[in-house]
Amino acid sequence: MSKWKLSHISAGLTAVTVGYSSSVVIIIDVARKAGASEDMVVSWLFALGLGMGITCIIFSWLSKLPVVTAWSTPGAAFLLTSIGDYRLSEAIGAFILCALLSLITAQSRSLLKHISRIPPAISSALLAGILLPICLAIFSDVNEAPHLVALFLAAYLIGSRLFPRYLMLLLLVMSVVISLLMGSSNEYSSLPSDPSVFLPEMSPEISPGSSSGILSALTLPEPVWVTPSFSLSAAVGLAFPLFLITTLSQNLPGIAIHHAHGYTPDHKPILSGIAIVQALLAPFGGFTFNLAAITAALCMGEQADSKKSERYRAAIAAGVAYLFMGLLASVVVALFVSMPSIIIHLLAGLALLATLQGAVVRAMEVEHHRAPALLTMLCTASGFSLFSMTSAVWGLGLGLLLLYVQKKPNNA
């Protein structure tokens, strides 16, 4: 009889650590820009941890294959630039519509195939345009704090050379420690003058970044329901782009990762189940759930188990870790809302730098796709909104239109 091994737990914890350290600060910023209160921000992280934990455990156990799920980091990056234009209830409604679109797509293999036919250059350019403003923010505070920017860049350069696997964990620890040292009185703090706006359980004399404040956040999170509202503008400007970005940059690569490691599960019930979980948890902040790609690979390799048939246990371990992180949502929020804006800019930008690099390379790979891809990227990165449609929607449409025009034969 097979038994649990330390490698299963190690692989699962590594996958969760990589996922959280690379984008949790983006999730918190998205929730705050959506207009969520501190209690709601905690609810978002609790819902996300619960949803990822449940889907990892259930689907891995039933299929006996490593099924690792995640929130959509590219989707969160998109929301970071767009969600502020909508009411919180509209954003929640868009999350539900996104889940319904994912559910419909999961039922039809032909529909999923048609979506996958969007040229990789265009979908990659769309992702690159979303990530570009966030990565440019790495250098937005150079004049105000050159030494701090230099410190993070040095850590990134050295870490990417010596220990790339643990680079984001190092930057995360650095961010937390520096934020604690800077305290709430620092001029670069992203907090309002009254800490109780985001940390109401702390007494006024406790600094949000202090260890006492963090200890006071050691309470179980409570889910906060937000009644969704639905509007055409949010459906077109938020739901559809979020669905498309998640499908193209997360679910399709997630399926490919399974196949690359020799696993051939029936993805229809898995994707359907993930979409249903998203629809149920969206009112509490579960904005997206999808198949993981990079972090999933950590649970599918030989480092998880020499026996391929036993690697599903690593995915279950990841699910348990997700649940644990969900229960610690109050602590996570207490750590990150106290971060000065400059730290958030540096951590988020550096975390997404590798993703931006890969997206730009794929966007420019095919010569006759470069012009449409460039138009898509620049239009998306501009961040404008016209006729209730975000720049991501316009960028995708313009890129596909130019691609179509270039393919038309010239009869002149």
C-alpha positions as CSV (number, residue, x, y, z in Angstrom):
1,M,0.0,0.0,0.0
2,S,1.4,3.4,-1.0
3,K,2.1,5.9,1.7
4,W,2.4,9.6,1.9
5,K,6.0,10.9,1.5
6,L,7.7,14.1,2.6
7,S,8.3,14.8,-1.1
8,H,4.5,15.0,-1.6
9,I,4.1,17.6,1.1
10,S,7.3,19.5,0.0
11,A,6.1,19.7,-3.7
12,G,2.6,20.8,-2.6
13,L,3.9,23.5,-0.3
14,T,6.4,24.8,-2.9
15,A,3.6,25.1,-5.4
16,V,1.4,27.1,-3.0
17,T,4.3,29.3,-1.9
18,V,5.3,30.1,-5.4
19,G,1.7,31.0,-6.3
20,Y,1.1,33.2,-3.3
21,S,4.5,34.9,-3.2
22,S,4.2,35.9,-6.9
23,S,0.8,37.5,-6.9
24,V,-1.0,37.8,-3.5
25,V,-0.1,41.5,-3.3
26,I,-1.9,42.0,-6.7
27,I,-5.0,40.2,-5.5
28,I,-5.2,42.5,-2.4
29,D,-4.7,45.6,-4.6
30,V,-7.4,44.5,-7.0
31,A,-9.9,44.0,-4.1
32,R,-9.0,47.4,-2.7
33,K,-9.4,49.1,-6.1
34,A,-12.8,47.4,-6.5
35,G,-13.9,49.2,-3.3
36,A,-13.7,46.3,-0.9
37,S,-13.4,47.0,2.8
38,E,-10.8,45.3,4.9
39,D,-13.3,42.6,5.9
40,M,-14.1,42.1,2.3
41,V,-10.4,41.8,1.3
42,V,-10.0,39.1,3.9
43,S,-13.1,37.4,2.5
44,W,-11.6,37.5,-1.0
45,L,-8.5,35.6,0.1
46,F,-10.5,33.2,2.2
47,A,-12.8,32.4,-0.7
48,L,-9.8,32.0,-3.1
49,G,-8.0,29.7,-0.6
50,L,-11.2,27.7,0.0
51,G,-12.0,27.3,-3.7
52,M,-8.4,26.3,-4.7
53,G,-8.1,23.9,-1.8
54,I,-11.4,22.2,-2.5
55,T,-10.8,21.8,-6.2
56,C,-7.3,20.5,-5.8
57,I,-8.3,17.9,-3.2
58,I,-11.5,16.7,-4.8
59,F,-10.4,16.4,-8.4
60,S,-6.9,15.0,-7.5
61,W,-8.5,12.4,-5.2
62,L,-11.3,11.3,-7.7
63,S,-9.0,11.2,-10.8
64,K,-5.9,9.9,-8.9
65,L,-4.0,12.5,-11.1
66,P,-2.3,15.7,-10.0
67,V,-4.9,18.4,-10.6
68,V,-3.6,21.8,-9.3
69,T,-5.8,24.8,-9.5
70,A,-5.0,28.5,-9.0
71,W,-6.4,32.0,-9.3
72,S,-5.7,33.7,-12.6
73,T,-2.7,36.0,-12.1
74,P,-3.0,37.4,-15.6
75,G,-6.7,37.9,-14.9
76,A,-5.8,39.7,-11.7
77,A,-3.4,41.9,-13.6
78,F,-6.1,42.8,-16.0
79,L,-8.5,43.6,-13.2
80,L,-5.9,45.8,-11.5
81,T,-6.0,48.2,-14.5
82,S,-9.8,48.0,-15.2
83,I,-11.9,47.2,-12.1
84,G,-11.8,50.7,-10.7
85,D,-14.2,51.8,-13.4
86,Y,-17.1,49.7,-12.0
87,R,-19.0,49.4,-8.8
88,L,-18.1,46.5,-6.6
89,S,-21.5,44.8,-7.1
90,E,-21.0,45.0,-10.9
91,A,-17.5,43.4,-10.6
92,I,-19.0,40.5,-8.6
93,G,-21.6,40.1,-11.3
94,A,-18.9,40.0,-13.9
95,F,-17.1,37.3,-11.9
96,I,-20.3,35.2,-12.1
97,L,-20.7,35.8,-15.8
98,C,-17.1,34.8,-16.3
99,A,-17.8,31.5,-14.5
100,L,-20.9,30.9,-16.6
101,L,-18.8,31.5,-19.8
102,S,-16.2,29.1,-18.5
103,L,-18.9,26.5,-17.7
104,I,-20.4,26.8,-21.2
105,T,-17.0,26.5,-22.8
106,A,-16.2,23.4,-20.7
107,Q,-19.3,21.7,-22.1
108,S,-18.2,22.2,-25.7
109,R,-14.9,20.9,-26.9
110,S,-15.4,22.5,-30.3
111,L,-15.9,25.9,-28.6
112,L,-12.7,25.4,-26.6
113,K,-11.0,24.5,-29.8
114,H,-12.2,27.6,-31.6
115,I,-11.0,29.8,-28.7
116,S,-7.6,28.1,-28.9
117,R,-7.4,29.1,-32.6
118,I,-6.9,32.8,-31.7
119,P,-3.3,33.2,-32.8
120,P,-0.8,32.9,-29.8
121,A,0.7,36.2,-31.0
122,I,-2.5,38.1,-30.4
123,S,-3.4,36.5,-27.0
124,S,0.2,36.9,-25.9
125,A,0.2,40.6,-27.0
126,L,-3.0,41.1,-25.0
127,L,-1.4,39.6,-21.9
128,A,1.8,41.7,-22.5
129,G,-0.3,44.9,-22.8
130,I,-2.0,44.2,-19.5
131,L,1.3,43.5,-17.7
132,L,3.3,46.3,-19.2
133,P,2.0,49.2,-17.0
134,I,2.4,47.1,-13.9
135,C,6.0,46.2,-14.8
136,L,6.8,49.8,-15.8
137,A,5.8,50.8,-12.2
138,I,9.0,49.2,-11.0
139,F,10.8,52.4,-12.0
140,S,8.0,54.9,-11.2
141,D,9.5,55.7,-7.8
142,V,13.2,55.9,-8.7
143,N,13.3,59.7,-8.0
144,E,11.6,59.3,-4.6
145,A,13.5,56.2,-3.3
146,P,16.4,55.3,-5.6
147,H,18.2,53.2,-2.9
148,L,15.1,51.0,-2.3
149,V,14.5,50.5,-6.0
150,A,18.2,49.6,-6.4
151,L,18.0,47.1,-3.5
152,F,15.1,45.2,-5.0
153,L,16.7,45.2,-8.5
154,A,20.0,43.9,-7.0
155,A,18.1,41.2,-5.2
156,Y,16.2,40.3,-8.4
157,L,19.4,40.1,-10.5
158,I,21.4,38.1,-7.9
159,G,18.5,35.8,-7.1
160,S,17.6,35.1,-10.7
161,R,21.2,33.9,-11.2
162,L,21.8,31.9,-7.9
163,F,18.4,30.6,-6.8
164,P,15.7,31.3,-9.3
165,R,13.2,28.9,-7.8
166,Y,13.1,30.8,-4.5
167,L,13.5,34.3,-6.0
168,M,9.9,35.4,-5.4
169,L,10.0,34.0,-1.9
170,L,13.1,36.1,-1.2
171,L,11.4,39.3,-2.6
172,L,8.3,38.5,-0.6
173,V,10.2,38.2,2.7
174,M,12.2,41.4,1.8
175,S,9.0,43.3,1.2
176,V,7.4,42.2,4.5
177,V,10.5,43.0,6.5
178,I,11.1,46.4,4.9
179,S,7.5,47.3,5.3
180,L,7.6,46.5,9.0
181,L,10.8,48.6,9.4
182,M,9.3,51.5,7.5
183,G,6.1,51.5,9.5
184,S,2.9,53.4,8.9
185,S,4.5,56.8,9.3
186,N,6.6,56.5,6.2
187,E,5.8,59.1,3.5
188,Y,5.5,56.4,0.9
189,S,2.9,54.4,2.8
190,S,-0.1,53.3,0.7
191,L,-2.4,53.4,3.7
192,P,-4.8,56.2,4.5
193,S,-4.0,58.3,7.5
194,D,-6.4,56.3,9.6
195,P,-5.3,52.7,9.8
196,S,-8.7,51.5,10.9
197,V,-10.0,52.0,7.4
198,F,-8.3,48.7,6.5
199,L,-7.5,47.2,9.9
200,P,-10.5,48.0,12.1
201,E,-9.7,45.5,14.7
202,M,-6.4,47.2,15.6
203,S,-6.3,49.8,18.3
204,P,-5.4,53.3,16.9
205,E,-2.0,53.4,18.6
206,I,-0.9,50.1,16.9
207,S,1.0,50.6,13.7
208,P,-0.5,48.4,10.9
209,G,3.0,47.2,10.0
210,S,4.0,46.2,13.6
211,S,4.2,42.7,14.9
212,S,1.6,43.5,17.5
213,G,-0.8,44.5,14.7
214,I,-0.2,41.2,12.9
215,L,-0.7,39.2,16.0
216,S,-4.0,41.0,16.5
217,A,-5.1,39.7,13.1
218,L,-4.9,36.1,14.2
219,T,-8.6,35.6,13.9
220,L,-10.6,33.2,11.6
221,P,-11.8,35.0,8.5
222,E,-15.5,35.5,7.9
223,P,-17.0,35.4,4.4
224,V,-18.6,38.6,3.4
225,W,-21.5,38.4,0.8
226,V,-21.7,41.1,-1.8
227,T,-25.0,41.0,-3.8
228,P,-24.1,41.0,-7.5
229,S,-25.5,43.3,-10.0
230,F,-25.3,42.8,-13.8
231,S,-24.7,45.4,-16.5
232,L,-23.8,45.2,-20.1
233,S,-20.8,47.4,-19.6
234,A,-19.3,45.2,-16.9
235,A,-20.1,42.1,-19.0
236,V,-18.2,43.5,-22.0
237,G,-15.5,45.3,-20.1
238,L,-14.8,42.9,-17.3
239,A,-16.4,39.5,-17.7
240,F,-15.5,38.6,-21.3
241,P,-11.9,39.8,-21.1
242,L,-11.4,38.0,-17.8
243,F,-12.9,34.8,-19.3
244,L,-10.7,35.0,-22.4
245,I,-7.5,35.9,-20.6
246,T,-8.1,33.0,-18.1
247,T,-8.9,30.5,-20.8
248,L,-6.0,31.4,-23.1
249,S,-3.3,32.0,-20.4
250,Q,-4.3,29.5,-17.7
251,N,-6.7,26.7,-18.7
252,L,-5.2,25.9,-22.1
253,P,-1.6,25.9,-20.8
254,G,-2.9,23.9,-17.8
255,I,-4.2,21.2,-20.1
256,A,-1.0,21.3,-22.1
257,I,1.0,20.8,-18.8
258,H,-1.0,17.6,-18.1
259,H,-0.3,16.2,-21.5
260,A,3.4,17.2,-21.4
261,H,3.7,15.0,-18.3
262,G,1.8,12.1,-19.8
263,Y,-1.5,12.7,-18.0
264,T,-4.7,12.5,-20.0
265,P,-7.6,13.3,-17.7
266,D,-11.1,14.1,-19.0
267,H,-10.9,17.9,-18.5
268,K,-14.6,18.5,-19.1
269,P,-15.8,17.6,-15.6
270,I,-12.7,19.3,-14.1
271,L,-13.2,22.6,-15.9
272,S,-17.0,22.4,-15.3
273,G,-16.5,21.8,-11.6
274,I,-14.0,24.7,-11.3
275,A,-16.4,27.0,-13.1
276,I,-19.2,26.0,-10.7
277,V,-17.0,26.7,-7.6
278,Q,-16.2,30.1,-9.1
279,A,-19.9,30.9,-9.5
280,L,-20.6,29.9,-5.9
281,L,-17.7,31.8,-4.4
282,A,-17.8,34.9,-6.6
283,P,-20.1,36.9,-4.2
284,F,-17.5,36.3,-1.5
285,G,-14.5,37.4,-3.7
286,G,-13.6,34.2,-5.6
287,F,-13.0,36.1,-8.9
288,T,-11.4,33.3,-10.9
289,F,-10.4,29.6,-10.5
290,N,-8.6,27.7,-13.2
291,L,-6.0,25.0,-14.0
292,A,-2.6,26.0,-12.8
293,A,0.3,25.8,-15.3
294,I,3.7,26.6,-13.8
295,T,2.9,25.7,-10.2
296,A,1.2,22.6,-11.4
297,A,4.4,21.4,-12.9
298,L,6.0,21.3,-9.5
299,C,3.5,18.6,-8.5
300,M,3.9,16.5,-11.7
301,G,7.7,16.0,-11.8
302,E,10.0,13.4,-10.3
303,Q,10.7,15.7,-7.4
304,A,7.1,15.0,-6.2
305,D,7.4,11.2,-6.5
306,S,9.4,8.8,-8.5
307,K,6.2,6.9,-9.2
308,K,4.0,8.8,-11.7
309,S,0.8,7.2,-10.3
310,E,1.5,8.7,-6.8
311,R,2.1,12.3,-7.7
312,Y,-1.6,13.2,-7.2
313,R,-0.8,13.2,-3.5
314,A,1.4,16.3,-4.0
315,A,-1.6,18.1,-5.6
316,I,-3.8,17.1,-2.6
317,A,-1.0,18.5,-0.3
318,A,-1.2,21.7,-2.2
319,G,-5.0,21.7,-1.7
320,V,-4.5,21.4,2.1
321,A,-2.0,24.2,2.0
322,Y,-4.4,26.4,0.1
323,L,-7.1,25.8,2.8
324,F,-4.6,26.7,5.5
325,M,-3.7,29.9,3.7
326,G,-7.4,30.7,3.4
327,L,-7.8,30.4,7.1
328,L,-4.8,32.7,7.6
329,A,-6.3,35.3,5.3
330,S,-6.6,37.9,8.1
331,V,-2.8,37.6,8.8
332,V,-2.0,37.8,5.1
333,V,-4.1,41.0,4.7
334,A,-2.5,42.5,7.9
335,L,0.9,42.0,6.4
336,F,0.2,43.3,2.9
337,V,-2.1,46.3,3.4
338,S,0.6,47.9,5.5
339,M,3.0,47.8,2.6
340,P,4.0,51.2,1.2
341,S,2.9,51.7,-2.4
342,I,6.5,51.7,-3.6
343,I,7.0,48.2,-2.2
344,I,3.8,47.0,-3.9
345,H,5.0,48.5,-7.2
346,L,8.3,46.7,-6.9
347,L,7.0,43.4,-5.8
348,A,4.1,43.2,-8.3
349,G,6.3,44.4,-11.2
350,L,9.2,42.1,-10.5
351,A,6.8,39.1,-9.9
352,L,5.3,39.6,-13.4
353,L,8.5,40.4,-15.3
354,A,9.2,36.9,-16.4
355,T,5.6,36.5,-17.5
356,L,5.8,39.8,-19.5
357,Q,9.1,38.6,-21.1
358,G,7.5,35.3,-22.3
359,A,4.4,37.1,-23.6
360,V,6.4,39.7,-25.6
361,V,8.6,36.9,-27.1
362,R,5.5,34.9,-28.2
363,A,3.8,38.0,-29.5
364,M,6.8,38.8,-31.8
365,E,7.7,35.2,-32.8
366,V,5.8,35.0,-36.1
367,E,6.8,37.8,-38.5
368,H,3.5,38.4,-40.2
369,H,1.7,38.6,-36.8
370,R,4.0,41.2,-35.4
371,A,2.1,44.3,-36.5
372,P,-1.3,43.1,-35.2
373,A,0.3,41.9,-32.0
374,L,2.1,45.3,-31.5
375,L,-1.2,47.1,-32.0
376,T,-2.9,44.9,-29.6
377,M,-0.2,45.3,-27.0
378,L,0.0,49.1,-27.2
379,C,-3.8,49.6,-27.3
380,T,-4.2,47.3,-24.2
381,A,-1.4,49.0,-22.3
382,S,-2.9,52.5,-22.9
383,G,-5.6,51.7,-20.3
384,F,-8.4,53.8,-21.8
385,S,-12.1,53.0,-21.7
386,L,-14.4,53.9,-24.5
387,F,-18.2,53.1,-24.9
388,S,-17.9,51.1,-21.6
389,M,-15.3,48.8,-23.1
390,T,-11.8,48.6,-21.6
391,S,-8.6,48.9,-23.6
392,A,-8.1,45.1,-23.5
393,V,-11.3,44.6,-25.5
394,W,-10.4,47.2,-28.0
395,G,-6.8,45.9,-28.2
396,L,-8.0,42.4,-28.9
397,G,-10.5,43.6,-31.5
398,L,-8.1,45.8,-33.3
399,G,-5.4,43.2,-33.4
400,L,-7.8,40.6,-34.9
401,L,-9.1,43.1,-37.4
402,L,-5.6,44.0,-38.6
403,L,-4.8,40.3,-38.8
404,Y,-7.9,39.8,-41.0
405,V,-7.1,42.8,-43.2
406,Q,-3.5,41.6,-43.8
407,K,-4.8,38.1,-44.8
408,K,-7.2,39.5,-47.4
409,P,-5.8,39.3,-50.9
410,N,-5.0,42.6,-52.6
411,N,-6.9,42.7,-55.8
412,A,-5.5,46.1,-56.9
